[in-house]
Amino acid sequence: MTEDMTKAAATGEAYRLAPVLDLAAAEPLATALRAMLPDGPIRLDGEAVERATTPCIQVLAAAAATARARGIVFRLENVSAAMADAIEDLGLRRALEGER
């Protein structure tokens, strides 16, 4: 995941998030996002997400806050209905909506 996300960041393309963002995906997602932070901007495509659980949504919210605090654009694009529901259920819409 880290290599793919870094390539996406380098080319300015949005990185397509995996269909399942669960506990097992949280640590690799966090590692990949940390690797992207120094170069920014961070653009993530959530269209393929079929299931998103609390750990990954929290990772995304933390990455968004860190990026914005550093003046780096963080954009979550094409959010699927499943992902939008998870974000809304956790009350993190404002934390993640930024520059969608």
C-alpha positions in Angstrom: 0.0 0.0 0.0 2.8 2.5 0.9 4.5 2.2 -2.5 1.2 2.7 -4.4 0.2 5.7 -2.3 3.7 7.3 -2.7 3.5 6.8 -6.5 0.0 8.4 -6.6 1.2 11.4 -4.6 4.3 11.8 -6.8 2.1 11.9 -10.0 -0.6 14.1 -8.5 -3.2 11.4 -8.9 -5.7 10.3 -6.3 -4.9 7.0 -4.6 -7.8 4.6 -4.7 -8.6 3.3 -1.3 -9.2 -0.4 -0.8 -12.7 -1.8 -0.8 -12.3 -2.9 2.8 -11.0 -0.4 5.3 -11.0 -2.4 8.6 -8.7 -3.0 11.6 -6.3 -5.0 9.5 -6.0 -2.1 7.0 -5.5 0.6 9.6 -1.8 0.3 10.3 -0.7 -0.1 6.7 -3.0 2.9 5.8 -1.4 5.0 8.6 2.1 4.1 7.5 1.3 5.0 3.9 -0.2 8.3 4.8 2.8 9.2 7.0 5.0 8.5 4.0 2.9 10.8 1.8 2.9 13.7 4.3 6.2 15.3 3.5 5.5 15.6 -0.2 1.8 16.3 -0.3 -0.8 17.0 -1.5 -2.7 13.9 -0.3 -5.6 12.9 -2.6 -7.6 9.8 -1.8 -10.3 8.2 -3.9 -13.0 6.5 -1.8 -15.2 5.3 -4.6 -14.3 1.6 -4.2 -14.8 1.5 -0.5 -17.5 -1.1 0.4 -16.8 -1.2 4.1 -15.1 1.2 6.4 -14.6 0.7 10.1 -13.7 3.1 12.9 -9.9 2.5 13.0 -9.4 3.5 9.3 -11.8 6.5 9.5 -9.9 7.7 12.6 -6.5 7.2 10.7 -7.9 9.3 7.8 -9.2 12.0 10.2 -5.8 12.2 12.0 -3.9 12.4 8.7 -6.2 15.1 7.5 -5.6 17.2 10.7 -1.9 16.7 10.5 -1.7 17.6 6.8 -3.8 20.7 7.2 -1.7 21.8 10.2 1.3 21.5 8.0 -0.3 23.4 5.2 -0.6 20.3 3.0 -3.8 19.7 1.0 -5.7 16.6 2.1 -8.6 15.7 -0.2 -11.0 12.7 0.1 -12.7 12.3 -3.3 -15.5 10.2 -4.7 -16.6 9.0 -1.3 -18.8 5.9 -1.6 -22.1 5.7 0.2 -20.7 3.1 2.6 -17.7 5.3 3.5 -19.9 8.4 3.8 -22.1 6.5 6.2 -19.2 5.4 8.4 -17.8 9.0 8.5 -21.2 10.4 9.4 -21.8 7.7 12.0 -18.5 8.6 13.7 -19.2 12.3 13.6 -16.1 13.0 11.5 -17.6 14.5 8.4 -16.3 18.0 9.2 -12.8 16.6 9.9 -12.7 14.9 6.6 -14.7 17.1 4.2 -12.0 19.7 3.8 -11.4 20.3 0.1 -13.5 17.5 -1.4 
